[in-house]
Amino acid sequence: MSAGDPGQPRRELALLLLLGAVGAGLVLLATRQGWAQVQTAAPRPLPASVTTETGQVLVPAAGALALAALAGLAAVLATRRTLRRIAAGVVAALGAGAAVAVSAGISAADVLAAASAGAQAGSAAVTGSGIGSTTGGSTGAGPAGSALSGLPAHVVFAAFPWRWVALAGALAIVAAGALLAWHAPRLPVMSSRFDRPARADGPEPAGLAGGRGYQVRDTAAVWESLSRGEDPTSPQ
């Protein structure tokens, strides 16, 4: 780090936070794509059925961990010193958990179970919403051609390239968290303007009891600096 470039630590912090946010976004994007298909051949004249299962259904933990990592990145920005290192370590651990979840094997039985659960939920919703109508007598046997109809089903895995995208995003979260923890001492922290200013020249003026007026004024100054395109965390 060059001593003549005081803005470099702020850029480094922004890039690491962006790396983690992009990684979490990749995980969320990839898990919402189709990872497998259940193809069911129905006897004529019934049409064949194709059900697509997303990564979010097959690996629900990956998306949840990515969302938690985003919250952890916000905690990294708001903390300092030891707490910042702890928050960054948690982010790295969440990314590692997402990577393990994405890398875990998914069997054909897992896909069929997910398809059956989805068909049961859909049948229950139709039955519940159709009370008193001609479709209200539907049972949980599932629609024709689904995994619940008793017809033979074939599973086709189509996770490429989305599974690799999710894995790359999880590893990006790990890298961002590890680097944030490693460089935490030299990275900038939130400006002291976010803290209540100390007063050593007597009591606060009337109407500002409890320091609330000063907090409002500081918040307004922060928003004004943001509207001008200035960094509110930069030292004065």
C-alpha positions in Angstrom: 0.0 0.0 0.0 1.4 3.3 -1.0 1.7 5.9 1.7 1.1 8.7 -0.8 -2.3 7.3 -1.8 -4.7 7.7 1.2 -7.6 6.6 -0.9 -6.3 3.2 -1.6 -7.6 1.6 1.7 -11.1 2.8 0.9 -10.9 1.4 -2.6 -9.6 -1.9 -1.3 -12.5 -2.1 1.2 -15.0 -1.3 -1.6 -13.5 -3.9 -3.9 -13.5 -6.6 -1.2 -17.1 -5.8 -0.3 -18.0 -5.8 -4.0 -16.3 -9.2 -4.4 -18.4 -10.7 -1.6 -21.6 -9.1 -2.9 -21.0 -10.4 -6.5 -20.3 -13.9 -5.1 -23.5 -13.9 -3.1 -25.4 -12.7 -6.2 -24.0 -15.4 -8.3 -25.1 -18.1 -5.8 -28.6 -16.6 -5.7 -28.8 -16.4 -9.5 -27.5 -19.9 -10.1 -29.7 -21.6 -7.5 -32.8 -20.1 -9.2 -32.0 -21.9 -12.5 -33.1 -25.4 -13.5 -30.7 -28.0 -12.2 -32.6 -31.2 -13.1 -35.6 -32.4 -15.0 -38.1 -35.2 -14.2 -39.4 -36.6 -17.5 -42.4 -38.8 -17.1 -43.8 -40.9 -20.1 -47.6 -41.1 -19.9 -49.7 -43.7 -21.8 -51.4 -42.3 -24.9 -53.3 -40.1 -25.5 -51.9 -38.4 -22.4 -48.9 -36.1 -23.0 -45.5 -36.7 -21.5 -44.7 -34.5 -18.5 -41.4 -32.6 -17.9 -40.9 -31.0 -14.5 -37.9 -28.7 -13.8 -36.4 -28.5 -10.4 -34.2 -25.5 -9.5 -31.1 -25.4 -7.4 -33.1 -23.5 -4.7 -35.3 -26.6 -4.3 -32.5 -29.1 -4.5 -30.0 -27.2 -2.4 -32.0 -24.7 -0.3 -29.1 -24.1 2.1 -26.9 -22.5 -0.5 -29.3 -19.6 -1.2 -29.9 -19.0 2.6 -26.2 -18.9 3.3 -25.6 -16.4 0.5 -28.3 -14.1 1.9 -26.7 -14.4 5.3 -23.3 -13.6 3.8 -24.8 -10.3 2.4 -25.9 -9.4 5.9 -22.4 -10.3 7.1 -20.8 -7.9 4.6 -23.0 -5.1 5.9 -21.8 -6.0 9.4 -18.2 -5.8 8.2 -18.8 -2.3 6.9 -20.4 -1.1 10.2 -17.8 -2.6 12.6 -14.2 -2.1 13.4 -11.1 -3.8 14.9 -11.9 -7.2 16.5 -15.6 -7.1 15.7 -14.8 -6.5 12.0 -12.5 -9.5 11.9 -15.1 -11.7 13.6 -17.8 -10.5 11.1 -15.4 -11.1 8.2 -14.6 -14.6 9.5 -18.3 -15.4 9.7 -18.7 -14.2 6.1 -15.9 -16.6 5.0 -17.5 -19.5 7.0 -20.9 -18.8 5.3 -19.3 -18.9 1.9 -17.6 -22.2 2.8 -20.9 -23.6 3.9 -22.5 -22.6 0.6 -19.6 -24.2 -1.4 -20.1 -27.4 0.5 -23.8 -27.4 -0.1 -23.4 -26.8 -3.8 -20.7 -29.4 -4.1 -22.7 -32.1 -2.3 -24.0 -34.9 -4.5 -27.5 -34.8 -5.8 -29.0 -38.2 -6.6 -31.9 -39.0 -8.9 -33.9 -40.0 -5.7 -33.4 -36.5 -4.3 -34.8 -35.0 -7.5 -37.8 -37.3 -7.6 -38.5 -36.6 -3.9 -38.4 -32.8 -4.6 -40.7 -33.3 -7.6 -43.1 -35.4 -5.5 -43.1 -32.8 -2.7 -43.8 -30.0 -5.2 -46.6 -32.0 -6.8 -48.2 -32.7 -3.4 -48.0 -29.0 -2.5 -49.6 -28.0 -5.8 -52.4 -30.6 -5.4 -53.0 -29.4 -1.8 -53.2 -25.8 -3.0 -55.6 -26.7 -5.8 -57.8 -28.7 -3.4 -57.8 -26.0 -0.8 -58.7 -23.3 -3.2 -61.3 -25.3 -5.0 -63.6 -26.1 -2.0 -67.2 -26.0 -3.1 -66.3 -26.2 -6.8 -66.2 -29.1 -9.3 -62.5 -29.5 -8.7 -62.8 -29.6 -4.9 -62.8 -33.4 -4.9 -59.2 -33.7 -6.1 -57.0 -35.9 -4.1 -53.2 -35.9 -3.3 -52.6 -38.4 -6.1 -51.0 -35.8 -8.2 -51.5 -34.7 -11.8 -51.2 -37.2 -14.6 -47.6 -37.6 -15.6 -46.1 -36.4 -12.4 -43.9 -38.2 -10.0 -46.9 -39.1 -7.9 -49.0 -40.6 -10.6 -47.2 -44.0 -10.4 -45.8 -43.7 -13.9 -42.1 -44.4 -14.7 -40.0 -41.2 -14.4 -36.6 -40.4 -15.8 -34.3 -37.8 -14.2 -32.0 -35.7 -16.4 -29.4 -33.5 -14.7 -29.0 -30.1 -16.3 -27.1 -28.2 -13.6 -24.2 -27.3 -16.0 -23.1 -24.5 -16.0 -25.2 -23.1 -13.1 -23.8 -25.4 -10.5 -20.3 -24.3 -11.3 -21.4 -20.6 -11.2 -22.9 -21.2 -7.7 -19.6 -22.8 -6.6 -17.6 -19.9 -8.0 -19.8 -17.4 -6.2 -19.4 -19.3 -2.9 -15.6 -19.3 -3.3 -15.7 -15.6 -4.0 -17.5 -15.1 -0.7 -14.9 -17.1 1.1 -12.1 -15.1 -0.5 -13.7 -11.8 0.3 -14.3 -12.8 3.9 -10.8 -14.1 4.4 -9.2 -11.0 2.8 -11.4 -8.7 4.9 -10.3 -10.4 8.1 -6.7 -10.4 7.1 -6.6 -6.7 6.1 -9.0 -5.5 8.8 -6.5 -3.4 10.7 -5.6 -1.2 7.8 -9.1 -0.8 6.2 -11.0 2.4 6.9 -13.9 2.4 9.4 -17.2 4.4 9.5 -16.6 8.1 10.1 -16.9 9.4 13.6 -19.7 11.7 12.2 -22.0 8.7 12.7 -21.3 8.8 16.4 -22.7 11.3 18.9 -20.3 14.2 19.3 -18.9 14.8 22.7 -19.5 18.2 24.3 -17.1 19.6 26.9 -18.4 23.2 26.9 -21.4 22.8 29.0 -25.0 21.5 28.7 -26.7 21.0 25.4 -28.9 23.8 24.1 -32.6 23.6 24.9 -34.5 21.3 22.5 -31.5 19.0 22.0 -31.8 17.0 25.2 -30.3 13.6 25.0 -28.2 14.5 22.0 -31.1 13.7 19.6 -30.8 17.1 17.8 -27.1 16.5 17.1 -27.8 13.0 15.8 -30.4 14.4 13.4 -28.0 17.1 12.2 -25.2 14.6 11.7 -27.5 12.3 9.7 -28.6 15.2 7.5 -25.0 16.1 6.9 -24.3 12.5 5.8 -27.1 12.5 3.3 -26.0 15.9 2.0 -22.5 14.5 1.4 -23.9 11.4 -0.3 -26.0 13.6 -2.6 -22.9 15.5 -3.6 -21.1 12.3 -4.5 -18.8 12.4 -1.5 -17.7 9.5 0.7 -19.3 9.9 4.1 -16.7 7.5 5.6 -13.7 9.6 4.5 -11.7 11.4 7.2 -12.2 15.1 7.5 
